[in-house]
Amino acid sequence: MSERLYVAIDGGNSKTHVVVGSTDGRLHGFVRGPGSSPHMIGVAGTVALLDSLVRQAVAQANLPVGMALSRAEVYIAGADLPVEVDVLMKAVGEAGWASEHRVDNDLFALLRAGTSVPDAVAVVCGAGINCVGRAADGRTARFPALGDLSGDWGGGQHLARLALWHAARGEDIGGPVAAAAGARFRISIGDFIRFCALHRHYQVVSGQYTIVGVPLGLPSSEQDAHKKTPEHIYSRN
C-alpha cells in the first residue's frame, strides 16, 4: 500500500471504537469494545483492552500481525489532567501500534469531528460532563472534569447516584413511587439499592455498572450477587 495507514481510537466510559484507515479516505477495519477509561480499569487495563481491539481491527484490514501503522490518534475518557495525558502518551508509545501517536481527552475527538472552524467549543454529557475549547492560535482550555470535586453537574454517574438516592428515600416513605420502582426492577428496589451501595463501596462493580443498572435492573448474571453479605464482599479484597 502506498497510502499511509492510521489507527484512530475513541475510548469512552461505556464503549470504545477503533478504526484502521488510510489517508486516501478508505476504512479498512472497525471494532467496537467495552469502556476503556483508565478511571474505570486503570492505565494497564486500558492499554491491554485497546491493544486487543487494535489487533482485531488490523486483522480485519488484512494487514500483517504486528505491523506498525503510520499514525495512532487515541482519545480517551479520563485523560483529563496533563499528568494523565502524559502517562497515557508513554503507555501508548510503548504499545507500538504506530510510528507516531497522540493521546488526549475523548472530547477533542468530538471537537475535531464536529467542526473544522479553528475557534470552537465542544460539550459532552456522557458518564461525566466535560467541555473543551480551541482557538485558532493553538491555545486550548478545558474543564478539570473531576465530577463533584471540580463542581461539575450532570452525566450518567451523577444522575445515577441521584436516582439511587431518591429511590432510597422513596422506599423509606413507601407509596406509589416505591411501588412503581419495585415493579421496574427484577429484584426489590431496596435490594437493588443495597447491592449498588455495598458493591460500589467495595469496588466489586464499577461506576459504569451503576449507570447501566439504574434504568435496567440487574442482569441475569448478577441475580444472586445482591444477596452476598458485607463480610463476604470485604473478604474478597
C-alpha positions in Angstrom: 0.0 0.0 0.0 1.4 3.4 -1.0 -1.1 5.4 1.3 -0.3 6.0 4.9 -2.3 3.8 7.4 -3.6 5.0 10.8 -5.5 3.7 13.8 -8.0 6.0 15.5 -9.4 5.3 18.9 -12.4 6.8 20.7 -12.3 5.3 24.2 -15.3 6.2 26.4 -16.6 5.1 29.7 -19.2 2.8 28.3 -17.8 1.8 24.8 -14.7 2.0 22.6 -14.5 2.4 18.9 -11.3 1.5 17.0 -10.8 2.1 13.2 -8.0 1.4 10.9 -8.0 3.6 7.8 -5.8 5.1 5.2 -5.1 8.7 4.1 -7.0 8.1 0.8 -10.2 8.1 2.9 -10.8 4.3 3.0 -11.9 2.5 6.1 -10.2 -0.9 6.4 -11.2 -2.1 9.8 -13.7 -1.3 12.6 -14.1 -2.8 16.0 -16.3 -1.9 18.9 -15.5 -2.9 22.5 -16.4 -2.0 26.1 -15.4 1.1 28.0 -11.7 1.8 28.2 -11.4 4.8 30.6 -8.4 4.4 32.9 -10.6 5.7 35.7 -12.6 2.5 35.4 -9.9 -0.1 34.6 -6.6 1.5 35.3 -3.9 2.5 32.8 -2.6 -1.0 32.3 -6.2 -2.3 31.8 -6.8 0.5 29.3 -3.8 -0.3 27.2 -4.4 -4.1 27.3 -8.0 -3.6 26.1 -7.0 -1.2 23.4 -4.2 -3.5 22.2 -6.7 -6.3 21.8 -9.1 -4.1 19.8 -6.3 -2.6 17.7 -5.1 -6.2 16.8 -8.7 -7.1 15.8 -9.0 -4.0 13.6 -5.6 -4.7 12.0 -6.7 -8.3 11.3 -9.9 -7.0 9.7 -7.8 -4.8 7.5 -5.8 -7.9 6.4 -2.5 -6.3 7.5 0.5 -8.3 8.8 0.4 -9.1 12.5 2.5 -6.7 14.5 2.7 -4.2 11.7 3.4 -0.6 12.9 1.0 1.9 11.3 2.0 5.4 10.4 -0.1 7.2 13.0 -2.2 6.5 16.1 -4.8 9.0 17.2 -6.0 8.0 20.7 -8.8 9.9 22.5 -9.7 8.5 25.9 -12.3 9.4 28.5 -10.5 10.1 31.8 -7.5 11.7 30.2 -8.5 14.9 32.0 -5.3 16.3 33.6 -2.0 16.9 31.9 -0.3 14.3 34.0 -2.9 11.7 33.0 -2.3 12.6 29.3 1.4 12.2 29.8 1.1 8.8 31.4 -1.2 7.6 28.6 1.1 9.0 26.0 4.0 7.0 27.3 1.9 3.8 27.7 0.5 4.1 24.1 4.0 4.7 22.7 5.3 1.6 24.4 2.4 -0.4 22.9 4.0 0.1 19.5 0.8 0.5 17.4 2.2 3.2 15.2 5.4 5.2 14.4 3.7 8.4 15.6 0.9 8.9 18.1 -1.1 11.4 20.0 -3.2 10.9 23.1 -5.8 13.3 24.5 -9.2 13.5 26.1 -12.0 12.0 24.0 -13.8 15.4 23.9 -11.1 16.5 21.4 -12.3 13.8 19.0 -15.8 15.3 19.3 -14.4 18.7 18.6 -12.4 17.6 15.6 -15.4 15.6 14.2 -17.9 18.4 14.8 -16.2 21.3 13.1 -13.2 22.4 11.2 -13.6 26.0 12.4 -10.5 27.0 14.3 -12.3 28.8 17.1 -14.7 26.3 18.6 -16.1 24.8 21.9 -17.5 21.3 22.4 -19.5 20.0 25.4 -20.2 16.3 26.1 -22.5 14.7 28.7 -21.7 11.0 28.9 -20.7 9.2 32.1 -19.5 12.6 33.2 -19.7 16.1 31.8 -16.8 17.9 30.1 -16.1 20.9 27.9 -13.1 21.9 25.8 -12.3 25.0 23.7 -9.9 25.5 20.9 -8.5 28.8 19.5 -7.0 29.5 16.1 -3.6 30.2 17.6 -3.4 26.7 19.1 -4.5 27.5 22.6 -6.9 25.1 24.3 -9.0 25.3 27.5 -10.8 22.5 29.3 -12.7 21.7 32.4 -10.9 19.7 35.1 -13.8 17.3 34.7 -13.4 15.7 38.2 -17.1 15.5 38.9 -18.2 16.8 42.3 -14.7 17.7 43.2 -14.5 20.3 40.5 -18.1 21.4 40.7 -19.4 19.5 37.7 -23.1 18.6 37.4 -24.6 16.1 35.1 -23.5 13.0 33.3 -24.6 9.4 33.8 -22.7 8.8 37.0 -24.0 11.8 38.8 -27.6 11.2 37.6 -27.4 7.5 38.6 -26.3 8.5 42.1 -29.1 10.9 42.4 -31.6 8.3 41.1 -30.4 5.8 43.7 -30.6 8.5 46.4 -34.2 9.4 45.6 -35.2 5.7 45.2 -33.8 5.0 48.7 -35.7 7.9 50.2 -38.8 6.8 48.3 -38.6 3.3 49.8 -38.5 5.0 53.3 -41.8 6.6 52.8 -43.4 3.9 50.6 -46.4 4.8 48.4 -46.8 4.7 44.7 -43.2 5.8 43.9 -41.7 2.9 45.8 -44.3 0.5 44.3 -43.6 1.6 40.8 -39.8 1.4 41.3 -40.1 -2.1 42.8 -42.1 -3.2 39.8 -39.5 -1.9 37.4 -36.6 -4.0 38.8 -36.4 -7.8 38.7 -35.5 -7.6 42.4 -36.9 -5.3 45.1 -35.8 -1.7 44.9 -34.4 -2.0 48.4 -32.2 -5.0 47.5 -31.0 -3.2 44.3 -30.0 -0.1 46.3 -28.1 -2.2 48.8 -26.5 -4.1 46.0 -25.2 -0.9 44.3 -24.2 0.8 47.5 -22.3 -2.1 49.0 -20.7 -3.4 45.8 -19.7 0.1 44.6 -18.3 0.9 48.0 -16.1 -2.2 48.0 -15.4 -1.7 44.2 -17.0 -5.0 43.2 -18.8 -3.2 40.4 -17.8 -0.1 38.5 -19.4 3.3 38.2 -20.4 2.2 34.7 -22.4 -0.7 36.1 -24.3 1.7 38.3 -25.2 3.9 35.3 -26.5 0.9 33.4 -28.1 -0.8 36.3 -30.3 2.1 37.5 -32.6 2.1 34.4 -32.2 -1.6 33.5 -32.1 -3.6 36.8 -29.7 -6.4 37.5 -28.5 -8.5 34.6 -29.2 -12.2 35.0 -25.6 -13.0 35.7 -25.8 -10.8 38.8 -29.1 -12.0 40.1 -27.7 -13.6 43.2 -24.9 -11.1 43.8 -27.0 -8.7 45.9 -27.5 -11.5 48.5 -23.9 -11.5 49.5 -23.1 -10.1 52.9 -20.8 -7.1 53.5 -18.4 -9.6 55.2 -18.3 -11.7 52.1 -17.7 -8.7 49.9 -15.0 -7.3 52.1 -13.2 -10.7 52.5 -12.5 -10.8 48.7 -10.2 -7.8 48.9 
